[in-house]
Amino acid sequence: MASLMSFYSLIRPFIFALDAETAHRLSLKALHLSPLRGVRPSHPVLASRVAGLEFPNPVGLAAGYDKDAEVPAQMLGMGFGFVEVGTLTPLPQSGNPQPRLFRLVEDRAVINRMGFNNGGQHAAMPRLARVQGRGIIGINIGANKDAVDRIADYATGVARMAPLASYLTVNISSPNTPGLRALQDEAALRDLLAAVRAALPKQAPPVFLKVAPDLEAADIEAIARLSMGQVDALIVSNTTISRPALASRHAGETGGLSGAPLCALAQARMADFYRATGGQLPLIGAGGIATAEQAYARIRAGASLIQLYSALVYDGPGLARRINKGLAKLLIRDGFSTIADAVGVDAR
């Protein structure tokens, strides 16, 4: 792991000389050409059962990196306990005009306004069929930008992708599809969740709902109330449209902000949702996590699992293993025999 991290630190200046989206595509090509690594066993203290699934460790790859399900098996070989692909929409779409992905190096952050660019669900299905059984691979689904009925798009995605998914994530929290976040409003969310449940096949995977960090207290209470019994977990949270103090020249770009500046906001939302759900619904923490200490804090605030993406840009492919190693030490240090024992201890 140390050699992998050292190698990345050497090549990072060359990668950062490229624009962010070109570098991202090259990383996918490199992974596609690399030999598949076997999934190494994790420390037993890191294993957990969440939403009926057995996770070898709690560190997941968030949606957005592997939009078209090109390299999920390769990412599992990097030490991730689970991988989420997508966002996949019913029809292919090119997304927003370029440039649309920006590194904020001074802030260890990223701003994106990708706009659900992907080749569509049908194109990804054969690739997902080939990796079934290799590990936990979730599928993040969304609606097409020009869909007349976005709820119908989600129902289509659920019915189509459920047979291939370890779990499904209903993504209504991206800020880069105009009007999409309105589906978090109480009446719209009630209709959406009813349509999703109706579209699920009999042998259905768990369904997760991904929410935004930019929510008021009333929104959090409503989402928590409507989600109970309708979804199997909440992912807290997506990127933010807020702008804390930023040093980068790209600070004024529109889109969703992720990375280090999101950490405190996402941590606060995790504690809010844990209290709002009374600890009765599994929560997955995403946003600004780059270290074992930050992962541990998110778990203690209520997360059963965590996800990361932007930190990989700065720390490279050895990050998942490094966080897992540190997280196991922290759990053992504090006398926890399982992750489940630590979930929410600071929010109870």
N, C-alpha and C positions, 0 to 999 in steps of 0.2 A: 504493500500500500504506500509506504514512504517513497519508494522509487517512482511509483506512478505519479504521486503528488509533485515530486521533484522534477520529473520530466515535464509535467504540465507547466510548472513555473518557468521552465526554460523556453518552451515554445509559445507561451501566452503572448509575448510581445508581437510575434509574427501573426498570431490569430487576430489580435486586436488591431493590427494594421489593416485588416479587411473590414468591410462594413458588416454590421451585426448579422444581417440575414444571410449573406454569403457564407460567413463563418458557420452559422447554424446548419446550412445545407451541407457544407463540407464535413461537419462532424457526423451527420447522419450517413453520408456516403462512406466515411471511414469505418463507422461501426458496422455498416452493412457488409463491408469487405473483410472485416476482422473475424477470426474464428470464434465460434460460440464457446463461452466459458461455462463450466458447470456451476451450478448454484451452490455456494459453500454454506455449510450449516452455521447458524448464528448461535450466540450464547443462549442457553436455555432461558435465562431471565428475560430475554427480549421477546419470547414467543407469547402470542395471545390469540384469543378467539373473539372476533368482532363481527357482528351481523351474520353469525353462522359460518364464517370463514376462518380458517386457521392461518394466521400470519406468522411467518418465521421470525420476522423482526418488524418494528413499527415504522421504518423509514421508507416512504414511497416516493416515486417520481410523479410529480403533478402533471396534469394535462397541459398541453401546449408545446412540449418539446417534441414528442413523436405524434404529430397531428394525424398522420396517415397510417399509423400502425406499421411502420417500416422496420423498427428495431426493438420491439418489446422484449424479446428473449435476450438480446445483447445487454439491455439495461438491467434485467434481472441478474445477469452475470456480473454486473458492477457492484453488487451487494445490496440492491434494493429489495425490500421485502415484498413489494408489490409495485406495479407499473400501471399508470392510467394513460391511455392513448386518446387522441382526439384533440379538439372537438370535431366530431364527424356530423355532417348535416345530410339530410336525405339526398339532395342534389349537389354535384360539385359546385364550388364557387371560388373565384379568384381572390376574394378578400379586398381589402382597401388598397389604394394606390401606394406604391413605394416612393420614398422610404417610409417604413412603418414600424421599425424596430430599432431602438436606440440604447446603447450602453451609457450609463451615467457613472463613469469609472470613479470619479471622486466620491461618489455617494454609495458605491457598491450596489447600484440599482439598475433597473431596466424599465423603460417605458415602451409599451407596444400598443399599436392600434391595428393589429393584423386583420381582424374582421372575419374570423372563422374561415380562413383560407384552407381548403382541403379538397381532395379528389372525390369526395362523396362516399356514402356508406357502402354502396355496391362494390366499389373498387377496393375497399379495405377488407371486405369479407373473406376473400381467399387467403389473404395474409394472416388474418386472425385465426382462421381454421387451422392453418399449419402450426400455430404455436399453442393451441389449446392443450392444457395439461402440463405446460412447462413451469407454471407458477400462477400467481394471482395477477390477472390482467383485467383491469377495469376499462370500460368504454364510456367516454364522455360524449354525450349527444347534445346537439343544439338545433336551432331552427335556421332555415335559410333566410337571408336578409330580405328577399322580396316575397317571402311566403305570404299568401293571403290570410291563412289561418295558422298561426305559429303553434298553437296548442296541438293542432292536427299533425304538424311536423314532429313534435315530440312523441306523440302516440305512434307515428310511423317508425321513428327511430327505436323506440322501446320494443315494438313487435319484431322489427327486423334484426336488431342486434342482440337481443336477449339470449338466443341460443349460443352465441359466441363469447359471452361476457362472464367473467367471474363476478362482476358487479356492474351496474349501470349508474352513471352520474348524469343527472338532469341539470344542465348548466343554464341557469337563467340570470347569471350575475356578471357576464362580460359587459364592460362599458362600451365595447366597440361595434356593437350592432344596435343601431338606433331603436329605442323603445323596448329593448329586451328586458331591462331591469324592471320594467313595469309589471312583469309577470310575478314579481315578489310582492305586489300589492295583494291585500287579503282576498278580495273577491276573485281576482285572476288566478292567484295561487290555488285557491280551493278548486276552481275548474280544471286547472292544469293537473293537479294531483289526482283528481277523479279520472281524468282521461288517461293518465299514465297507468293507474291501477287497472283500468278496464282493458288496456292494451297488452298487459302482461300475459304471457302464456302460462299454462298450469305449472310447468316446471320452470319457475322464474328465478333469476339471480336476485340478490339484494339490490335495492334501489337507493342511491344516495342523492341528496340535493345539495348543490353548491351555491352558496349565498355570498353576497357582497359584504365588505367591511363597512361600507358607508350607509349604515342603517341607524335609525332612531330607536329609542327604547320601545315605542309602540310597535314598530316593525318587527323587532326581535321577539316580542311577546306573541305577536300574531303568527309569525313563521314557526315558532316553537310549538304553539298550540295546534296549528294545522298539520304539522309534520308528524306529530305523535300518532302512531298507528298507520300512517300513510307511507312513510319512508323508513329505511333501516338505519340511516345515519345522515348527518349533516357535515358538509365540508365547509369549514370556516377558516379562511375566506378566499375570495378572488382578489384581483388587483383593485387598487383604490383610485378614484378620480380626485382625491384630495391631494394637496401639495404641501408637505412640510417644507421647512427650509432646505434647499438643495444647492449644491455648489456647482454642478455640471452645467455646461453651456446648453445642454439639451433639456434643462429643467422646464422650459416653457412648451415642450412638445405635448400635444394632446394624446390621450390614450390612458391606459391603465398603468399605474406605477407599481412595481414589485421590487423585491430585494430588501436591503437593510432598513430603509426608511419606513417600510410597512410593518416592521416587527412589532413595535409597541401597540399600534392600532389593532393588528390581528390578535395579539395577546389579550388585549382588553375585550375584544369581541368574543374570544373563546370563553373567558370567564363569564361574560354576559349570557351566552347561550347555555353554558353549563348550569347556571342558576335558573334560567328560564325553563329549561327542560327538567330541572330537578335531578339531573344525572341519570335520567331514565332513557335517554336516546344517545347512542354512540356519536361522538364528535371526532372529526378529523381536522387537525390543525395545519393550516398552510399560510404562508406569508412571512417572509423575512427570516426564515430559519436557516442558519449557516453553521451552527456549532452544536455540539452535544449539550452544552448548557442551555442553549435556547430551546432545543427539542425537549429537554427535561422540564423546563419552565412551562412549556405549552402542555405537556402531559399533566403536570401538577395543577394546571389551570382547568383541565377537563378533557384534554385530547386523549383518545385511545390509540390513535395513530397520527403520524405527521407526514406531510408532503413537502417537497422542495423542488425548485427548478432554477430560479435566477442565481442562486449561490453556486451552481455548477459552472456558470459563466466565469466566475472569479476564482473558484477553488479547484475545478477540474473533476475528472471522473472518479477519483478515489474518495470523494466526499462522503458517500453513503456509508462505506466501511468505517471511515474515521468517526462519523457520528455514532454509529452503532457501538463501536468499541468504547467510546467515551460514555455513552449512555448506560451501557452495562455496568461500568465502574461506578457511576453515580447512583444507580439503583441499589447496587450491592452495598455501597458506602452508607446509604441511608436505611438499610435493613429491609428493603423490599425484596420479596422472593419472586414476584411477578410484576409486570407493568401494570396490570389491572389494579394492584394494591396502591399504586401511586396516582392513578387517574383522579384528578379533581381534589387532591388533598389540600390545596391552597384556596379552594373555592367553596369548601363545605362550610 
